[in-house]
Amino acid sequence: MARRLDVTGADGVRLAAWDFTPGTAPQAGPGVLLLHGLMGHAAHWSPAISRLAEAAARPDATPHPHNHPRTVALDQRGHGHSDKPPAASFTREAYVADAAAAVEQLGLGPVTLIGHSMGALTAWQLAAERPDLVHALVICDMRASALGAASQREWRDWFRRWPAPFPSLDAARRWFGEEDPWVERPNPARGAFFAEVMAEHPDGWRPVFDPEQMLTSRETWVHDAHWESLAQVRCPTLVVRGLDGELGRAEAQEMVRVLPHGAYAEIPDAGHLLHYTHPEAWREAVGPFLNGVLTS
């Protein structure tokens, strides 16, 4: 069971962090901070975290206190249980400052950052700007190239097509897993992913986030390329992609080439939500890298 921790982010925004550290592990010192993607929340990391804990607890695991590092997942601003104030800033600078605040206030540094999608961009921008805080980095299915204005328009149109409020949680799960025009074939895991970020209201089920805030957050990075900040990351970095995800192999390998200390891994059969839908394969892909950096 994760334990809630409170963090004060940029502009005084209250952030919820969740400590998944096993009870036998050190409760202080350098650790791991996980950053979810756009529309996600900290608990989406639970399947992946549990697989890492299981691997560390196996009899053949090398005895070392870092087999169970402090492991914290952050609900980023506008997401999960963190504040969603209408007047809050949803800039890249704010997201990065929030992550830095979590590392510093929770005493996690020098931290190993694991980010998915937008959270991966936040992670590598923090690693570039504050190398003193970051020991290692894992980038999960996030592109460094600009996606452009057409992509942002597609997302805005997609949000408008949502039949929210949904009459039931099952209806939300079914729409995102089967009926959404963006779904090429039935995808129950995608439905489950979105069902986790729905909350019940008097008129039905709605997302816990404000779609307009999500679009604002995306607007701040979708038009720009991020190769320059990626090249400034000096710590060991693993770039992980799902074979059917949004990050293509050629771009992922170019990201590894640009990184001074980059490595590459891919997960067959996985899409964009690779850590959520394929937690065991995700562990196998990132485990050796994490074992190396956490014991170094």
Disulfide bonds with the S-S distance in Angstrom:
none
